[in-house]
Amino acid sequence: QVQLVQSGAEVKKPGASVKVSCKASGYTFSNYGMSWVRQAPGQGLEWVGWISAYSGNTDYAQKFQGRVTMTTDTSTSTGYMELRSLRSDDTAVYFCVRDTAASGAADPSHWGQGTLVTVSS
Amino acid sequence: VVMTQSPLSLPVTLGQPASISCRSSQSLVYSDGNTYLTWFQQRPGQSPRRLIYKISNRDSGVPDRFSGSGSGTDFILKISRVEAEDVGVYYCMHGTHWPPGSGYTFGQGTKLEIK
């Protein structure tokens, strides 16, 4: 069965960076992409960006352009999201989501368990 | 694309039906002829779980009391008989990775609770 297992909770100071990992199993990693979605406390869902594990192509939400980098390691079936210059309003649970490999219609299916990133001085 | 859900709060008696509406600001019909409208359920303290994809296709393991319908810009998620385990927030969502920056757009979420 498809599983996405994320790294543990992080506490960071404003201005720092965080890198969250998402290890996939139960499917051929390079045939799919991975999106990242975040959820601030008590709020709705917000898309951060997407990477194709097949091509390496990325697509980031405009508000995160220049601050986020997504990568994949097909040898370990792991996706990574790095967010820099953290601010207090980046405090949220970050989810990885299995998605399509191609640029086109998105098809999110399976979600990781989420990683809480807390930004506080 | 803007996705608008209603109602935002949905108190339902156990065993009664429930219905959530999702309206998009533009047609969600993609160039391949499919309509990529997805419904997710998020139970308290859990990750979202996909229930329905491409308007009306139920995911494996999703009870058949859940159904999706609609076309173009108007979509509905129906629960034929609400059970206690259905408590949570339901989101509709559309997504595309072209043009760049489009990404996912979620509705605001509908919180279903038991009356």
Interface residues (C-beta under 8 A of the other chain):
Chain A: G33 S35 V37 G44 L45 E46 W47 G49 W50 D59 Y60 A61 Q62 Q65 F95 D99 T100 A102 S103 G104 A105 A106 D107 P108 S109 H110 W111 G112 Q113 G114
Chain B: Y30 D32 N34 Y36 T38 F40 S47 P48 R49 R50 Y53 D59 Y91 M93 G95 T96 H97 W98 P100 G101 S102 G103 Y104 T105 F106 Q108 G109
